[in-house]
Structure formats: C-alpha cells, structure tokens
Amino acid sequence: MPAESDAAGFPPKGVTIILRVEGLAVLVAALFAYHLLGGNWWLFALLILAPDLSMLGMLRSPAFGARAYNAAHTYSVPLILAGLAWLTAAEWLLPYALIWIAHIGADRALGYGLKYPGSFEHTHLGRIGKAKRAETPADAG
C-alpha cells in the first residue's frame, strides 16, 4: 500500500483537502463579514493581492523570501490588526484586516501554503508550480 505523503514529509492528501476546505470557509466568512461591514469593493479589489508583495523577499534569498511570505500569510497578523481596531475603536482598520484574511483564505483554498525556506514551491499544503508538475506522471488522468 503506497504511503499517502511523499518522502519530503508533506501532508497526506486527506489533510491537505481539510486545510483547503478550511481556507475556503475562511474566505467565505471574510467576504460575508466585509459585506456586513459595508466595505468598499473597489478597495477590496485594489488590495486583495497586496500580501503577495511579500514575495519580493525572494530577491534577497529564498530563505528570507519564505520568511517574508509566511509573515504576510499567517492569520495571526491580520487578526491582531482586527483586535487592535476593535480595542481602540479604530473601525476603519477592520476592512483591511478582512481583505487580508480573505486573501489568506483564498490562497489556502487554492493550495498555496506557507513556504519552506529551501524552495518557494514547497509549502505546508504540498508542492505547487513546477515542483508539482515534476511529480505528476505524464500518463496520469
């Protein structure tokens, strides 16, 4: 019986599916909350990809790029921003936190996970991009 995870220690397919569904649920919840908040959808469209600017850290080194990407793609940072907005009555910050959370949820739903320092294609959800295509047999399907 073949192992469900590859030799690099990536999660079994069942775990990856659960994490991707969880990302989709977070995306839907963030979109709903943004709607209830009366958020500006032009602002949403303008900023939804802003966390991906953290990929510019790859210009310095793969390890630094992975750290920068992971810092911008963890739920804790926008949740802290939302908490500060609530505690300080700075409601204007909430749309930014929700856009950020929606971005992370969308990434997770699409299979883009937190990066390993050695390669940008290796994530906590498995391999993406060229690394994924390289492991897929040509006759699969």
N, CA and C atoms as a LAMMPS dump frame, in Angstrom:
ITEM: TIMESTEP
0
ITEM: NUMBER OF ATOMS
423
ITEM: BOX BOUNDS ff ff ff
-5.0000000000000000e+02 5.0000000000000000e+02
-5.0000000000000000e+02 5.0000000000000000e+02
-5.0000000000000000e+02 5.0000000000000000e+02
ITEM: ATOMS id mol type element x y z
1 1 1 N 0.853 -1.187 0
2 1 2 C 0 0 0
3 1 3 C 0.892 1.241 0
4 2 1 N 0.745 2.133 -0.993
5 2 2 C 1.607 3.313 -1.05
6 2 3 C 1.313 4.287 0.073
7 3 1 N 2.358 4.975 0.482
8 3 2 C 2.201 5.99 1.534
9 3 3 C 1.418 7.168 0.972
10 4 1 N 0.608 7.795 1.827
11 4 2 C -0.198 8.944 1.387
12 4 3 C 0.619 10.214 1.265
13 5 1 N 1.743 10.315 1.952
14 5 2 C 2.559 11.52 1.852
15 5 3 C 3.851 11.175 1.131
16 6 1 N 4.473 12.177 0.516
17 6 2 C 5.712 11.894 -0.202
18 6 3 C 6.891 11.873 0.765
19 7 1 N 8.045 11.538 0.246
20 7 2 C 9.23 11.362 1.076
21 7 3 C 9.656 12.649 1.773
22 8 1 N 9.281 13.797 1.234
23 8 2 C 9.692 15.069 1.828
24 8 3 C 8.886 15.424 3.077
25 9 1 N 7.915 14.607 3.438
26 9 2 C 7.154 14.861 4.654
27 9 3 C 5.962 15.77 4.477
28 10 1 N 5.518 15.961 3.252
29 10 2 C 4.349 16.793 3.014
30 10 3 C 3.118 16.07 3.53
31 11 1 N 2.05 16.772 3.823
32 11 2 C 0.895 16.149 4.469
33 11 3 C 0.181 15.164 3.551
34 12 1 N -0.493 14.196 4.161
35 12 2 C -1.319 13.283 3.366
36 12 3 C -2.411 14.065 2.641
37 13 1 N -2.885 13.521 1.527
38 13 2 C -3.882 14.213 0.713
39 13 3 C -5.118 14.583 1.536
40 14 1 N -5.569 13.706 2.423
41 14 2 C -6.744 13.998 3.245
42 14 3 C -6.553 15.225 4.111
43 15 1 N -5.356 15.395 4.658
44 15 2 C -5.058 16.571 5.483
45 15 3 C -5.059 17.823 4.614
46 16 1 N -4.467 17.734 3.447
47 16 2 C -4.418 18.87 2.535
48 16 3 C -5.825 19.3 2.134
49 17 1 N -6.696 18.34 1.869
50 17 2 C -8.077 18.666 1.493
51 17 3 C -8.78 19.397 2.632
52 18 1 N -8.6 18.92 3.851
53 18 2 C -9.21 19.584 5.01
54 18 3 C -8.71 21.021 5.131
55 19 1 N -7.415 21.234 4.977
56 19 2 C -6.844 22.58 5.088
57 19 3 C -7.332 23.493 3.964
58 20 1 N -7.521 22.934 2.77
59 20 2 C -8.017 23.743 1.659
60 20 3 C -9.489 24.115 1.856
61 21 1 N -10.293 23.177 2.359
62 21 2 C -11.701 23.476 2.649
63 21 3 C -11.784 24.519 3.761
64 22 1 N -10.912 24.39 4.753
65 22 2 C -10.863 25.384 5.824
66 22 3 C -10.541 26.773 5.253
67 23 1 N -9.598 26.856 4.327
68 23 2 C -9.266 28.122 3.675
69 23 3 C -10.462 28.702 2.936
70 24 1 N -11.219 27.836 2.255
71 24 2 C -12.416 28.29 1.557
72 24 3 C -13.441 28.84 2.542
73 25 1 N -13.604 28.156 3.678
74 25 2 C -14.545 28.624 4.702
75 25 3 C -14.122 29.984 5.25
76 26 1 N -12.824 30.177 5.47
77 26 2 C -12.323 31.469 5.953
78 26 3 C -12.566 32.555 4.906
79 27 1 N -12.321 32.237 3.644
80 27 2 C -12.571 33.196 2.567
81 27 3 C -14.037 33.628 2.556
82 28 1 N -14.952 32.667 2.598
83 28 2 C -16.38 32.976 2.57
84 28 3 C -16.771 33.81 3.793
85 29 1 N -16.266 33.443 4.97
86 29 2 C -16.583 34.187 6.193
87 29 3 C -16.053 35.62 6.115
88 30 1 N -14.841 35.794 5.598
89 30 2 C -14.263 37.135 5.48
90 30 3 C -15.043 37.983 4.479
91 31 1 N -15.454 37.373 3.364
92 31 2 C -16.249 38.104 2.378
93 31 3 C -17.602 38.518 2.962
94 32 1 N -18.218 37.62 3.704
95 32 2 C -19.505 37.916 4.328
96 32 3 C -19.361 39.032 5.36
97 33 1 N -18.322 38.941 6.184
98 33 2 C -18.082 39.98 7.187
99 33 3 C -17.794 41.323 6.515
100 34 1 N -17.039 41.302 5.427
101 34 2 C -16.733 42.53 4.692
102 34 3 C -18.022 43.149 4.15
103 35 1 N -18.898 42.305 3.623
104 35 2 C -20.195 42.774 3.121
105 35 3 C -21.023 43.386 4.254
106 36 1 N -21.102 42.693 5.392
107 36 2 C -21.875 43.196 6.528
108 36 3 C -21.313 44.514 7.053
109 37 1 N -19.999 44.65 6.96
110 37 2 C -19.338 45.875 7.409
111 37 3 C -19.593 47.042 6.452
112 38 1 N -20.065 46.709 5.259
113 38 2 C -20.284 47.748 4.253
114 38 3 C -18.987 48.185 3.601
115 39 1 N -18.05 47.238 3.484
116 39 2 C -16.744 47.554 2.914
117 39 3 C -16.824 48.001 1.465
118 40 1 N -15.886 48.825 1.07
119 40 2 C -15.787 49.333 -0.294
120 40 3 C -15.175 48.246 -1.176
121 41 1 N -15.924 47.774 -2.168
122 41 2 C -15.441 46.673 -3.018
123 41 3 C -14.33 47.114 -3.964
124 42 1 N -14.23 48.402 -4.246
125 42 2 C -13.091 48.888 -5.034
126 42 3 C -11.803 48.78 -4.212
127 43 1 N -11.903 49.097 -2.929
128 43 2 C -10.755 48.941 -2.04
129 43 3 C -10.368 47.465 -1.954
130 44 1 N -11.372 46.61 -1.854
131 44 2 C -11.13 45.166 -1.807
132 44 3 C -10.358 44.725 -3.052
133 45 1 N -10.853 45.133 -4.228
134 45 2 C -10.199 44.747 -5.484
135 45 3 C -8.769 45.291 -5.565
136 46 1 N -8.572 46.488 -5.053
137 46 2 C -7.244 47.108 -5.088
138 46 3 C -6.243 46.38 -4.19
139 47 1 N -6.702 45.902 -3.025
140 47 2 C -5.78 45.371 -2.019
141 47 3 C -5.745 43.849 -1.882
142 48 1 N -6.609 43.129 -2.577
143 48 2 C -6.696 41.687 -2.348
144 48 3 C -5.371 40.962 -2.617
145 49 1 N -4.571 41.443 -3.51
146 49 2 C -3.289 40.787 -3.805
147 49 3 C -2.097 41.433 -3.095
148 50 1 N -2.345 42.465 -2.285
149 50 2 C -1.258 43.172 -1.61
150 50 3 C -0.353 42.261 -0.775
151 51 1 N -0.881 41.261 -0.047
152 51 2 C 0.029 40.408 0.725
153 51 3 C 1.066 39.666 -0.136
154 52 1 N 0.772 39.501 -1.423
155 52 2 C 1.726 38.811 -2.289
156 52 3 C 2.955 39.649 -2.611
157 53 1 N 2.915 40.93 -2.27
158 53 2 C 4.128 41.748 -2.431
159 53 3 C 5.262 41.211 -1.56
160 54 1 N 4.911 40.432 -0.541
161 54 2 C 5.933 39.834 0.321
162 54 3 C 6.839 38.878 -0.451
163 55 1 N 6.401 38.425 -1.615
164 55 2 C 7.242 37.549 -2.438
165 55 3 C 8.491 38.26 -2.937
166 56 1 N 8.481 39.578 -2.89
167 56 2 C 9.676 40.321 -3.297
168 56 3 C 10.877 39.975 -2.419
169 57 1 N 10.623 39.431 -1.229
170 57 2 C 11.713 38.974 -0.373
171 57 3 C 12.567 37.908 -1.026
172 58 1 N 12.021 37.226 -2.036
173 58 2 C 12.79 36.214 -2.768
174 58 3 C 13.971 36.843 -3.505
175 59 1 N 13.892 38.138 -3.775
176 59 2 C 15.007 38.811 -4.442
177 59 3 C 16.248 38.825 -3.561
178 60 1 N 16.042 38.793 -2.251
179 60 2 C 17.17 38.763 -1.323
180 60 3 C 17.722 37.351 -1.19
181 61 1 N 16.837 36.391 -0.884
182 61 2 C 17.24 34.983 -0.804
183 61 3 C 15.982 34.143 -0.639
184 62 1 N 16.038 32.86 -1.001
185 62 2 C 14.865 32.005 -0.814
186 62 3 C 14.433 31.908 0.654
187 63 1 N 15.384 31.825 1.567
188 63 2 C 15.033 31.718 2.988
189 63 3 C 14.366 32.998 3.486
190 64 1 N 14.921 34.157 3.132
191 64 2 C 14.314 35.425 3.53
192 64 3 C 12.946 35.587 2.879
193 65 1 N 12.851 35.213 1.605
194 65 2 C 11.575 35.299 0.892
195 65 3 C 10.507 34.446 1.544
196 66 1 N 10.877 33.238 1.968
197 66 2 C 9.92 32.357 2.64
198 66 3 C 9.462 32.972 3.961
199 67 1 N 10.398 33.545 4.722
200 67 2 C 10.017 34.181 5.997
201 67 3 C 9.093 35.373 5.764
202 68 1 N 9.409 36.195 4.771
203 68 2 C 8.575 37.365 4.475
204 68 3 C 7.185 36.926 4.015
205 69 1 N 7.141 35.944 3.128
206 69 2 C 5.866 35.436 2.635
207 69 3 C 5.044 34.856 3.782
208 70 1 N 5.684 34.042 4.611
209 70 2 C 4.969 33.411 5.722
210 70 3 C 4.453 34.446 6.726
211 71 1 N 5.221 35.492 6.971
212 71 2 C 4.776 36.546 7.888
213 71 3 C 3.526 37.239 7.35
214 72 1 N 3.461 37.41 6.035
215 72 2 C 2.307 38.075 5.424
216 72 3 C 1.143 37.125 5.176
217 73 1 N 1.364 35.829 5.363
218 73 2 C 0.329 34.839 5.053
219 73 3 C -0.046 33.97 6.248
220 74 1 N 0.095 34.524 7.421
221 74 2 C -0.386 33.847 8.62
222 74 3 C -1.583 34.636 9.142
223 75 1 N -2.589 33.929 9.614
224 75 2 C -3.803 34.59 10.085
225 75 3 C -3.557 35.466 11.314
226 76 1 N -2.519 35.19 12.074
227 76 2 C -2.328 35.911 13.331
228 76 3 C -2.13 37.415 13.127
229 77 1 N -1.432 37.818 12.095
230 77 2 C -1.155 39.248 11.905
231 77 3 C -2.442 40.033 11.593
232 78 1 N -3.264 39.629 10.608
233 78 2 C -4.497 40.396 10.394
234 78 3 C -5.489 40.258 11.545
235 79 1 N -5.458 39.148 12.276
236 79 2 C -6.328 39.028 13.446
237 79 3 C -5.902 39.988 14.554
238 80 1 N -4.598 40.184 14.713
239 80 2 C -4.105 41.178 15.672
240 80 3 C -4.546 42.574 15.225
241 81 1 N -4.448 42.847 13.929
242 81 2 C -4.906 44.133 13.393
243 81 3 C -6.398 44.341 13.685
244 82 1 N -7.209 43.311 13.464
245 82 2 C -8.646 43.41 13.744
246 82 3 C -8.889 43.613 15.231
247 83 1 N -8.14 42.922 16.082
248 83 2 C -8.275 43.092 17.528
249 83 3 C -7.917 44.494 17.971
250 84 1 N -6.846 45.026 17.404
251 84 2 C -6.464 46.411 17.725
252 84 3 C -7.523 47.397 17.258
253 85 1 N -8.087 47.147 16.085
254 85 2 C -9.156 48.018 15.575
255 85 3 C -10.34 48.019 16.524
256 86 1 N -10.674 46.863 17.03
257 86 2 C -11.815 46.738 17.941
258 86 3 C -11.516 47.377 19.302
259 87 1 N -10.328 47.093 19.828
260 87 2 C -9.963 47.613 21.148
261 87 3 C -9.783 49.123 21.178
262 88 1 N -9.334 49.683 20.093
263 88 2 C -9.053 51.119 20.059
264 88 3 C -10.154 51.916 19.355
265 89 1 N -11.231 51.245 19.004
266 89 2 C -12.349 51.877 18.287
267 89 3 C -11.897 52.495 16.964
268 90 1 N -10.904 51.88 16.337
269 90 2 C -10.428 52.32 15.02
270 90 3 C -11.054 51.41 13.96
271 91 1 N -12.38 51.535 13.813
272 91 2 C -13.121 50.659 12.905
273 91 3 C -12.628 50.721 11.466
274 92 1 N -12.012 51.816 11.079
275 92 2 C -11.516 51.966 9.718
276 92 3 C -10.459 50.913 9.362
277 93 1 N -9.847 50.275 10.392
278 93 2 C -8.848 49.233 10.14
279 93 3 C -9.476 47.88 9.808
280 94 1 N -10.731 47.67 10.206
281 94 2 C -11.364 46.359 10.01
282 94 3 C -11.428 45.914 8.547
283 95 1 N -11.783 46.784 7.605
284 95 2 C -11.797 46.315 6.214
285 95 3 C -10.439 45.791 5.752
286 96 1 N -9.355 46.429 6.19
287 96 2 C -8.016 45.981 5.795
288 96 3 C -7.716 44.591 6.357
289 97 1 N -8.097 44.368 7.604
290 97 2 C -7.899 43.053 8.214
291 97 3 C -8.714 41.993 7.485
292 98 1 N -9.952 42.318 7.127
293 98 2 C -10.81 41.345 6.439
294 98 3 C -10.311 41.051 5.028
295 99 1 N -9.814 42.05 4.332
296 99 2 C -9.235 41.822 2.999
297 99 3 C -8.031 40.894 3.124
298 100 1 N -7.205 41.147 4.102
299 100 2 C -6.005 40.344 4.336
300 100 3 C -6.39 38.901 4.665
301 101 1 N -7.372 38.728 5.539
302 101 2 C -7.831 37.386 5.907
303 101 3 C -8.432 36.68 4.695
304 102 1 N -9.203 37.407 3.882
305 102 2 C -9.776 36.822 2.674
306 102 3 C -8.679 36.359 1.728
307 103 1 N -7.629 37.141 1.599
308 103 2 C -6.51 36.758 0.732
309 103 3 C -5.886 35.44 1.199
310 104 1 N -5.626 35.349 2.48
311 104 2 C -5.008 34.128 3.014
312 104 3 C -5.937 32.94 2.812
313 105 1 N -7.234 33.116 3.079
314 105 2 C -8.191 32.034 2.87
315 105 3 C -8.219 31.58 1.421
316 106 1 N -8.206 32.538 0.488
317 106 2 C -8.196 32.194 -0.937
318 106 3 C -6.929 31.43 -1.303
319 107 1 N -5.794 31.896 -0.803
320 107 2 C -4.539 31.185 -1.06
321 107 3 C -4.599 29.742 -0.576
322 108 1 N -5.072 29.558 0.65
323 108 2 C -5.164 28.206 1.206
324 108 3 C -6.129 27.34 0.393
325 109 1 N -7.262 27.915 -0.001
326 109 2 C -8.241 27.168 -0.793
327 109 3 C -7.651 26.728 -2.131
328 110 1 N -6.78 27.558 -2.692
329 110 2 C -6.151 27.238 -3.976
330 110 3 C -4.914 26.356 -3.831
331 111 1 N -4.515 26.075 -2.596
332 111 2 C -3.377 25.19 -2.375
333 111 3 C -2.058 25.886 -2.134
334 112 1 N -2.079 27.203 -1.995
335 112 2 C -0.846 27.937 -1.716
336 112 3 C -0.677 28.045 -0.212
337 113 1 N 0.295 27.322 0.298
338 113 2 C 0.51 27.296 1.735
339 113 3 C 1.736 28.073 2.15
340 114 1 N 2.052 27.973 3.421
341 114 2 C 3.253 28.6 3.96
342 114 3 C 4.48 27.94 3.347
343 115 1 N 5.491 28.732 3.093
344 115 2 C 6.664 28.268 2.335
345 115 3 C 7.743 27.672 3.231
346 116 1 N 8.394 26.653 2.704
347 116 2 C 9.598 26.114 3.318
348 116 3 C 10.761 26.986 2.869
349 117 1 N 11.805 27.141 3.697
350 117 2 C 12.888 28.06 3.342
351 117 3 C 13.727 27.628 2.141
352 118 1 N 13.778 26.371 1.82
353 118 2 C 14.651 25.909 0.743
354 118 3 C 14.099 26.122 -0.654
355 119 1 N 12.787 26.172 -0.803
356 119 2 C 12.188 26.283 -2.123
357 119 3 C 10.811 26.922 -2.012
358 120 1 N 10.534 27.858 -2.899
359 120 2 C 9.247 28.543 -2.852
360 120 3 C 8.105 27.626 -3.277
361 121 1 N 8.423 26.529 -3.988
362 121 2 C 7.393 25.61 -4.45
363 121 3 C 6.969 24.606 -3.378
364 122 1 N 7.72 24.484 -2.3
365 122 2 C 7.384 23.546 -1.233
366 122 3 C 6.638 24.287 -0.127
367 123 1 N 5.39 23.865 0.124
368 123 2 C 4.555 24.531 1.105
369 123 3 C 4.003 23.531 2.111
370 124 1 N 3.377 24.035 3.157
371 124 2 C 2.789 23.15 4.16
372 124 3 C 1.567 22.405 3.608
373 125 1 N 1.1 22.795 2.434
374 125 2 C -0.012 22.091 1.786
375 125 3 C 0.467 21.162 0.672
376 126 1 N 1.774 21.044 0.508
377 126 2 C 2.336 20.2 -0.544
378 126 3 C 3.102 21.041 -1.54
379 127 1 N 3.364 20.448 -2.678
380 127 2 C 4.13 21.14 -3.714
381 127 3 C 3.21 21.886 -4.648
382 128 1 N 3.72 23.015 -5.17
383 128 2 C 2.978 23.823 -6.133
384 128 3 C 3.874 24.119 -7.316
385 129 1 N 3.29 24.6 -8.389
386 129 2 C 4.053 25.063 -9.54
387 129 3 C 4.865 23.983 -10.203
388 130 1 N 6.111 24.316 -10.569
389 130 2 C 6.992 23.388 -11.277
390 130 3 C 7.229 22.113 -10.477
391 131 1 N 7.371 22.238 -9.16
392 131 2 C 7.612 21.071 -8.317
393 131 3 C 6.426 20.103 -8.394
394 132 1 N 5.205 20.597 -8.432
395 132 2 C 4.007 19.763 -8.523
396 132 3 C 3.958 19.075 -9.881
397 133 1 N 4.216 19.834 -10.94
398 133 2 C 4.18 19.243 -12.302
399 133 3 C 5.251 18.177 -12.449
400 134 1 N 6.409 18.36 -11.832
401 134 2 C 7.502 17.403 -11.951
402 134 3 C 7.165 16.069 -11.299
403 135 1 N 6.327 16.076 -10.261
404 135 2 C 5.998 14.83 -9.575
405 135 3 C 4.778 14.132 -10.152
406 136 1 N 4.052 14.791 -11.071
407 136 2 C 2.852 14.221 -11.677
408 136 3 C 3.234 13.424 -12.905
409 137 1 N 2.903 12.113 -12.955
410 137 2 C 3.221 11.315 -14.148
411 137 3 C 2.476 11.845 -15.362
412 138 1 N 3.122 11.79 -16.521
413 138 2 C 2.536 12.312 -17.756
414 138 3 C 1.287 11.562 -18.162
415 139 1 N 1.211 10.271 -17.819
416 139 2 C 0.054 9.478 -18.241
417 139 3 C -1.047 9.435 -17.192
418 140 1 N -0.944 10.265 -16.147
419 140 2 C -1.998 10.276 -15.105
420 140 3 C -3.251 10.909 -15.675
421 141 1 N -4.383 10.451 -15.213
422 141 2 C -5.597 11.11 -15.638
423 141 3 C -6.642 10.151 -15.832
